[in-house]
Amino acid sequence: MDWTYVHKVWEKWASNNIGASGYPLKAALLINYDPTGPSRLLSTIAEQEGIKANPIEINQFVNFIKRNKLQSETFVIGPNEFSILEVLDSIRNTDLDLAISIHENWFHGRCMNTSSPSGEGVIVMQTAAFLLAALYDGSIGSASGAVAAADEFTCQLSRKNL
């Protein structure tokens, strides 16, 4: 694993994409994750920006991913509880005719306990060695910016097969 490369790419990407108003993301977590590794191999937080993640919650989040019951369970990142079903409900309540699917390497969740009137969401993307959780404020328009930002980072990792 080329940790120097990962850290360098993270620092550049985070400075351009994570922040307050005017940035596509409000926070992001990079978690090392090997779904083919032995069960005793624990996932840890490799990088984080805009959030102070709890390692126990992160383990619960990784277990949520491993169980692969994305449409029937919720997950927690920081103070927020997320659900895939919230995404489906929010799109059904708009005039947009969109189809949502859980893709092979990424999915989108909406916050169920937000106090923000425009809502909050998370884009979760998986690479060969990492999970990226990219958190954003807003609704569907903000989600597309968050997907683009998260995809930019994961593509850089994928070039090195990370």
TORDRENDO-494200 format. One record per residue (C-alpha): residue number from 1; residue in three letters; x, y, z. Coordinates in nm, 4 decimals, m for minus. Each point is the difference from the previous one (the first is absolute). Layout:
BEGIN
R;seq;type;c1;c2;c3
R;NUM;ALA;X;Y;Z
...
//
This chain:
BEGIN
R;seq;type;c1;c2;c3
R;1;MET;0.0000;0.0000;0.0000
R;2;ASP;0.1397;0.3369;m0.0992
R;3;TRP;m0.1119;0.2078;0.3022
R;4;THR;0.2024;0.3002;m0.1153
R;5;TYR;m0.1937;0.0094;m0.3272
R;6;VAL;m0.3358;m0.0436;0.1779
R;7;HIS;0.0769;0.2804;0.2473
R;8;LYS;0.1240;0.2363;m0.2731
R;9;VAL;m0.3074;m0.0593;m0.2176
R;10;TRP;m0.2294;0.0356;0.3041
R;11;GLU;0.1543;0.3314;0.1091
R;12;LYS;m0.0324;0.1545;m0.3458
R;13;TRP;m0.3519;m0.1346;m0.0562
R;14;ALA;m0.1273;0.0947;0.3486
R;15;SER;0.1275;0.3572;m0.0257
R;16;ASN;m0.1911;0.0465;m0.3276
R;17;ASN;m0.3237;m0.1806;0.0903
R;18;ILE;m0.0681;0.0097;0.3758
R;19;GLY;m0.1041;0.3069;0.1948
R;20;ALA;m0.2845;0.2314;0.0856
R;21;SER;m0.2215;0.1754;m0.2519
R;22;GLY;0.1246;m0.0138;m0.3577
R;23;TYR;0.1540;m0.3483;0.0214
R;24;PRO;m0.1776;m0.3154;m0.1196
R;25;LEU;0.0692;m0.1872;0.3263
R;26;LYS;m0.0192;0.0912;0.3669
R;27;ALA;0.2059;m0.2998;0.1183
R;28;ALA;0.1577;m0.3241;m0.1166
R;29;LEU;0.1442;m0.3192;0.1440
R;30;LEU;0.2415;m0.2405;m0.1624
R;31;ILE;m0.0117;m0.3442;0.1589
R;32;ASN;0.2399;m0.2784;m0.0892
R;33;TYR;m0.2122;m0.2983;m0.1006
R;34;ASP;0.0794;m0.3382;m0.1475
R;35;PRO;m0.3133;m0.2101;m0.0489
R;36;THR;0.2127;m0.3012;m0.0946
R;37;GLY;0.2300;0.0264;0.3026
R;38;PRO;m0.0233;m0.2118;0.3143
R;39;SER;m0.2767;0.0885;0.2456
R;40;ARG;0.2576;0.0869;0.2669
R;41;LEU;0.1224;0.2854;m0.2232
R;42;LEU;m0.1707;0.3108;0.1396
R;43;SER;m0.0766;0.3002;m0.2140
R;44;THR;0.1447;0.3281;0.1259
R;45;ILE;m0.0369;0.3644;m0.0873
R;46;ALA;0.2749;0.0828;m0.2491
R;47;GLU;m0.0967;0.3684;m0.0469
R;48;GLN;m0.2789;0.2309;0.1145
R;49;GLU;m0.0905;0.3620;m0.0626
R;50;GLY;m0.2876;0.2065;0.1425
R;51;ILE;m0.1074;m0.2722;0.2428
R;52;LYS;0.1429;m0.1701;0.3061
R;53;ALA;m0.1033;m0.3611;m0.0544
R;54;ASN;m0.0390;m0.2516;0.2785
R;55;PRO;0.1913;m0.3250;m0.0769
R;56;ILE;m0.2791;m0.2109;0.1544
R;57;GLU;m0.2617;0.1634;m0.2240
R;58;ILE;0.2289;m0.0524;m0.2982
R;59;ASN;0.0232;m0.3727;0.0799
R;60;GLN;m0.3811;m0.0120;0.0159
R;61;PHE;m0.0147;0.1793;m0.3357
R;62;VAL;0.2461;m0.2487;m0.1547
R;63;ASN;m0.2086;m0.2883;0.1387
R;64;PHE;m0.3066;0.1596;m0.1642
R;65;ILE;0.1875;m0.0083;m0.3333
R;66;LYS;0.1084;m0.3628;0.0534
R;67;ARG;m0.3564;m0.1140;0.0825
R;68;ASN;m0.1093;0.1466;m0.3370
R;69;LYS;m0.3561;0.0766;0.1132
R;70;LEU;0.0190;0.3526;m0.1293
R;71;GLN;m0.3713;0.0448;m0.0689
R;72;SER;m0.1280;m0.1448;0.3272
R;73;GLU;0.2369;0.1425;0.2626
R;74;THR;0.1228;0.3427;0.1057
R;75;PHE;0.3537;0.1078;0.0862
R;76;VAL;0.1589;0.2685;0.2162
R;77;ILE;0.2847;0.2379;m0.0807
R;78;GLY;0.0663;0.2560;0.2718
R;79;PRO;m0.3258;0.1331;0.1454
R;80;ASN;m0.2028;m0.0919;m0.3091
R;81;GLU;m0.1986;m0.3103;m0.0863
R;82;PHE;m0.0275;m0.0731;m0.3724
R;83;SER;m0.2306;m0.2121;m0.2121
R;84;ILE;m0.0098;m0.1031;m0.3644
R;85;LEU;m0.3818;0.0026;0.0196
R;86;GLU;0.0069;0.3717;0.0868
R;87;VAL;0.1613;0.0591;m0.3403
R;88;LEU;m0.2795;m0.1864;m0.1747
R;89;ASP;m0.2670;0.1881;0.1961
R;90;SER;0.1558;0.3412;m0.0675
R;91;ILE;0.0105;m0.0683;m0.3732
R;92;ARG;m0.3583;m0.1292;m0.0069
R;93;ASN;m0.1049;0.3291;0.1608
R;94;THR;0.1466;0.2096;m0.2813
R;95;ASP;m0.1159;0.0612;m0.3545
R;96;LEU;0.3091;m0.1713;m0.1354
R;97;ASP;m0.0400;m0.3327;m0.1747
R;98;LEU;0.3192;m0.1672;0.1231
R;99;ALA;0.0924;m0.3589;0.0620
R;100;ILE;0.2243;m0.0705;0.2975
R;101;SER;0.2133;m0.3065;0.0322
R;102;ILE;0.2697;m0.1203;0.2272
R;103;HIS;0.3007;m0.0297;m0.2246
R;104;GLU;0.2694;m0.2634;0.0267
R;105;ASN;0.2562;0.2344;0.1595
R;106;TRP;m0.2038;0.2855;0.1463
R;107;PHE;m0.3286;0.1043;0.1546
R;108;HIS;m0.1718;0.3103;0.1338
R;109;GLY;m0.1702;0.0429;0.3374
R;110;ARG;m0.2140;0.2805;0.1422
R;111;CYS;0.0091;0.1133;0.3611
R;112;MET;m0.3074;m0.0967;0.1997
R;113;ASN;0.0625;0.2261;0.3015
R;114;THR;0.1196;0.3250;m0.1564
R;115;SER;m0.0976;0.3412;0.1284
R;116;SER;0.0977;0.1608;m0.3314
R;117;PRO;m0.3051;0.1043;m0.2068
R;118;SER;0.1724;m0.1001;m0.3245
R;119;GLY;0.1142;m0.3340;0.1410
R;120;GLU;0.3309;m0.1822;0.0155
R;121;GLY;0.1403;m0.2991;m0.1801
R;122;VAL;0.2987;m0.2265;m0.0468
R;123;ILE;0.1590;m0.1572;m0.3052
R;124;VAL;0.1841;m0.3239;0.0802
R;125;MET;0.2481;m0.1287;m0.2581
R;126;GLN;0.2143;m0.3109;0.0146
R;127;THR;0.3401;m0.0469;m0.1620
R;128;ALA;0.2275;m0.3042;0.0143
R;129;ALA;0.1371;0.1018;0.3422
R;130;PHE;m0.2244;0.2758;0.1399
R;131;LEU;m0.3485;0.1231;0.0771
R;132;LEU;m0.0602;0.3716;m0.0522
R;133;ALA;m0.2915;0.1605;0.1850
R;134;ALA;m0.0611;0.3479;m0.1432
R;135;LEU;m0.2537;0.2051;0.1997
R;136;TYR;m0.1863;0.3004;m0.1396
R;137;ASP;m0.2809;0.2434;0.0824
R;138;GLY;m0.2931;0.0452;m0.2357
R;139;SER;m0.2262;m0.1986;m0.2277
R;140;ILE;0.0278;m0.1522;m0.3479
R;141;GLY;0.2002;0.2846;m0.1571
R;142;SER;0.2548;m0.0140;0.2803
R;143;ALA;0.0115;m0.3786;m0.0292
R;144;SER;0.1189;0.0188;m0.3603
R;145;GLY;0.2872;0.2292;0.1018
R;146;ALA;0.0879;m0.2363;0.2848
R;147;VAL;0.0029;m0.2997;m0.2364
R;148;ALA;0.2312;0.1841;m0.2396
R;149;ALA;0.2382;0.0968;0.2818
R;150;ALA;0.0060;m0.3519;0.1474
R;151;ASP;0.0458;m0.1561;m0.3428
R;152;GLU;0.2963;0.2288;m0.0709
R;153;PHE;0.1801;m0.1295;0.3090
R;154;THR;m0.0825;m0.3684;m0.0456
R;155;CYS;0.1123;0.0132;m0.3650
R;156;GLN;0.3410;0.1259;0.1154
R;157;LEU;0.0288;m0.2918;0.2440
R;158;SER;m0.1171;m0.2483;m0.2621
R;159;ARG;0.2799;0.1059;m0.2367
R;160;LYS;0.2423;m0.1540;0.2531
R;161;ASN;m0.2351;m0.2946;0.0670
R;162;LEU;m0.0680;0.1269;0.3549
//
